Amino acid sequence: MDHETRLFVILFSIIIGGCSGRTDDYSGFFCDPVNNDVNISIDSLELERIQPQVSGLSYVGYSALSGDKLYFADGLSAKLYQFDQDANCLDTVLRYGNGPHEIPVKRIEAYCVSDMGHHFFLDSTTNLYEFDKDFDLVNSIFYYWSKKLTEGDLCEQTEPYATAWGDNVNLTVHNGFFYTNIYGESEEFNFTVPDYYKTARIIELRDAKTGEPFPLLGRITPAVGYMTAFQKDFFRITDSGDFFVAYEADDLIYVYDSNYKLNYSFGQPGKNMNKNYKSLSVDNFRNDLLEEEETKGRYTSLCVVGDLTFRTYRTGTPKNETRLQIYDRTTLIGDVQVPYGFKVMGYIEPYYYSEFICDEDKETIEIYRFKL
């Protein structure tokens, strides 16, 4: 389906009654699992740890893979490093500046490689920059200067939302559109407002060439309690355009078609997860938040490779392990302990790769790979 046809289908499905444009169809976004089978065939992983030799890192950044290459976008130095399959650093293919093969931003806030192999960067003012496979700048979108949706209820506008940052950033470019996580930040519309939990959208959709916005997607799962610490979501878009969506607080993974119509859900609870979440107090918000993050379990990442789905989680106290669930379609086939910070990035035959894991204090960077 070409870009113009895809755009028409999105608009048509929303106008005719697509649930992504309705405030009164919350239940249509969630369902019980169609299959809760467990058939554990993987009880451990043989992880190969690689520590690349790279100079000049800030140890804050974002990972991606494309073709047979691995990439690490250093957030604070605005450099893009390219690695081979053995995680040997081949080159710094982009760096800060305004000339050829340079990124006109001093700080990278999000990075991804599109389904066409182009490299996309968001800066701290949420401007979007696109580089082709030869690392030439081919497009720039001044994000907040482009047209915004203003019609409809408050929850359907773009104005009350902000792009998610930090560990929750999820920039995806697929089939000519870019998608980012969003959350409510206005005084009238944020996570302290009870109605927010059933009306807020979670994904912003825009044309990757023009920045033109489209109606917002998704809802917050009912597993998220009022004023609790774990409200993040994770989404992945498959080659066919299906959305896989997971949440920190929800045991289930939800699958939607390319028009964000609910297909099914699946998922098993993580082992020994402490999910006794408490509501955060306004007066002691920061201390409550830190305590919850240190002691409670939650899901931390999602990756889909073919028929396999990988989801990581922290168990919470007393051990607070990091573990990885592996699903074959909807059946859980593995739940194994992995290193802290481990998140599956993707697959380059014959290995599955983790994202790059950085330790700012120790000034180290490492990556893991494994076979199945």
N, C-alpha and C positions, 0 to 999 in steps of 0.2 A: 504494500500500500504506500503510495507516494505521500509526500508531506501535505499537499493540498487536499487530497482525499481524506487523510487522517484528520486534518483540521475540521473538515465538514462533518465527519462522523462524530467528533467530540461535541461540536455545537448542536448537531441534530439530536443526539441522545439526551442532552441536557434540556433542550427546549421541549421535547416530546414527553419528558417526565423522568429523566435520569435522576437517580437518588442523590447524586453528588451535588445537585443544585437545590435540594429540598431541606428545610429545617425541621420538618415533621416526620421524617422517615429514618430516624436514628436506628431503629431495630433492623432496618434493611442492610446495615453495614456489618452485622455480626451474626454468627450462627454457631450452633454446637458442631463439634467435629464429625465428619462423615466416617472417619475410620480412626480408631485409637489403638491400632495394633502395635505390639512391641515384639521384636524378634532380634535380640542382641547378638550380632555376629562380630562386632568390633569391641573388644574390651580393653584395648590399649593401642596407642599409636607410636610408631618408631619415628620420632621427630629428629630431623637433622638441623642442628643449629649453625647458622652462618653469621659471622660478624664482619661485615664489609669494612674495608679501609677507605674512609671518606674524610677529607679535611674541610674545615670551614662550616661545619654543621651547627645549627642552633638547637637541634634535637627536639624540634617541634615541627610537625608536618603531616603530610597526607600521602597515602600509598595508592598505586594503581598498577595494572599490568595491561599490556596490549601486544598482540602477536607473540613473539618470543622474548620480549623485553619487560623488565620491571622498572618502575619509576617511583621516585620519592621527591615530592615537592616540599622544600624547606620553607616553612611558613614565615620565619623572621628574616631570613636572608634573601627570600624571593628567588631561589634557584631551583631548577628542575634537574635532578640527577637521573641518569640512565644506567641500568645494570643489565648484565646478561643473566642467563638462567642459573648460574652459580653465584649470583649476587656480587660479581666483580663489577666495580664501578667503571663504566666505559667512558663517560663524558658528562660534563655539565652542559646540557643541551640548551638551557635557557637560564638567563640571569637578569637581575634588575637593570633597567635602562630604557632608552627610547630608540635604540637602533635596531638593526636586524638581529634576530634571535635573542631579543631582550624583552622582558616583561615590564610594562610601565607601571608597576606597583611596588611599593616598598614592603608590603606585608601580604601574604597569601592567606585567605581565610577559608578557602575550600578549593578542592581540585578534583578533577575526574578526567577519564578518557572516554569519549563517546563511543557509540556503536560503530561509528565510521572511522575511529582511530584518531580523532582530533582531540587536542588537549584544551581543557576549559579551566579557567581560574576565576574565582571571585575575590575581590579585594575588600578592604575594611569598610568601604562605602557601598558595597554590594554592586559594583560595576563588574561586568562579565567580559572576559577576554578569551578569544578563540584562536588557537594556533593549529595549523594543519600538520600532516605527518612529517613534513620537512621542517617543522618548528618556525614557520613564518606566520606572523600575525595576519589573520584574514578577516577578523570581525571584532568589533567592540560594542557593547551595549551599556549605555549609561542608565543603569537599572532604575533608579528612583526618578530619573527625568522622563522615563517613558510613561505612556498612558496607564492609569490604574483603573480598576473596576470601582465604581462608586455607587452603583444601583443596588437595590435589594436590602435585606436586613443587615445589621451590623456584622453578623458572623460571616456574611458572604462577601464583604468588602475586603480589599487588601489593606486599607489604611490602619485598622486596629492591630495588624499582625507585624511581627518582625521575623527576619530570617534567623533560624537557629544557628548557633555557633558552637565552638568547642567540640566536645565528644559527640554532640548530637548532630553535627553538620552532616548532611546527606545530599550532596550535589550529584545529580544524574542527568545525563543528556542522552536522549533516545528518540530516534525517528524525527529529528528536527525540533524537538521541544526540550526545555530544561525544567527540572523539578527540584525543589528544595523543601526542607522541613520548615514549618512556620509555627509560631505560637502567639497567643494574644498578649499584648503589652499595653493597651490603652487603659485609662482609668476606669472606663465603663465595661471593658471586656478583657478579663484576665483570669488566672486560675483561682482568685479569691472570690469570684462571682459564681454561685452555684449553677446557674444555667449554662455557664461556659462549657461544662463537661459533656453536655449533650448537643450543643450547637456549634462548637468550635471546629474549624477545619484544621487539617494537619499538613497538607501538601499544597504548595503553590506551583502552578503550571504556566509557563510562558513560551512564546515562540523564541527559539534559540537564535534566530537571525535578527528579529526586530525588537524583542522584549515585550511584544504585545501580550497582555495578561488574559487568562481564561478563567472561568469559574473554578474556585478552589475545591480540593478533593479531600475525602476521608472524614473520619470522626475520631474522637478519643475513645479508647476501649472502656467498657463498663467496669473492667478490672481496676481501673485507676480510681482511687478514693479521693474525696474532697481534701485539698490542701496536703496531699501526701508528696513524698520526695521524688517518686519515680514516675514521671509522666512522659518520658521520651519515647519516641517511636523510631523504627528502622524500616526502610523499604528498599526493595530491589525490583528492577524491571527486567523480565526475561527477554530473550531474543524475539519471542512471539508477541511481546507487549503486555503480558500478564504482570500484575503487581503482587508481590509477596510482602506482607506487612506484619511486623512484630512490634511488641511493646515491652518496655522494661518490666511491667507489672503483670503481664498476661502470659499464662501458660500456652496459649494457642497462637498459631500463625494463621493469618487470614489471606486468602488468595482471591484476587479480583481480576476480571478480564481487562482488556485494553481500554475500555470505557469506564472502568472502575465500578463495574457491577459485580456484586459478591458471587463467587463460585462455590467456595467451600472453605473449611478450616481444618486444621489438624494440629497435634502437639501433645507432648507429655510434660508434666512438671519436672523440673530439675531435681536432682538428688539432694535431700536434706537442706532444702532452701528455707531460710528464715524469712518469711513474708508477712510477719506480724507488723505491718506498717502502722505508723501513728500519724495523725494529722499534725502538721507543723503549726506552731503558734506564731502569731504575728509579732509578739513582743520578743520572742527568743528564736526567731526564724533561722538565722545562720547557724547557731549552735545545734538546734534540732536537726537541721539539714545535714551537717557534718556527722552527727551521731548516727543518723539513719544510713548514710552512705558507708560508714565504717562497720556497721553491725548487721545490716539487712541484705538479703539476697535480691538479685534482679538480673534480667537478661541484658546482654551488653552488645550483641552484634548479630547480623544476619547476612548470609551469603548463599546464593543459589547457583549451582553448577550442573546443568543438565537435569537429571532426575534427583540429584542429591541436594539437600538443604542442610546448611551448617548454622547452628545457633550457639553462641557462647553465653555463659552466665557466671555470676558470682553466687556462692552459696550463702554468704553471710556468716555470722558467728555460729559456733565457736571457731571453725577452721578457716572460713572465708576462702575456700578454694576457688580457682577458676576452672571451669569445666566446659567441654564441648559436646553438644548433641549433634548426631548425624542421622538424617532421615533419608530413606529411599522412598521417594514419592511421599506417602503419608505415614510410613511405618518407621518407628524409631529403631535404628540398627546399631547405634553406639552412643555411649555417654561416658566420656573419658576425661581424666584430669589433664590440663594443659598449663603452660607457664602463664604467669600474671601478664595481662595485657594482650594475650593471644587473641587474634581475630582472623578468620579465614578470608583471604583476598580473592583467590581465584585459582585457575588451573592452567598450567603450561605442561603439556605431555612430557614426561610421565608423572609430574609432581603437582600436588596441591600446595599452594604457598600461603603463608600467613602475611598479614600486613607487616611493614617494618615497625619494630618496637623500639622506642627511644627512652632513654633514662637521662633526663636533664642533669640530675645531680652527679651521676657517675660519668656523664658524657659518653654514653655508649649507644650504639645502634645495632640491632640484630634482626634476623629474619629466620623463620622456620619453614621447612618443607617436608612433605610426607607423601607416601604412596598408599593407595587403597586397592 
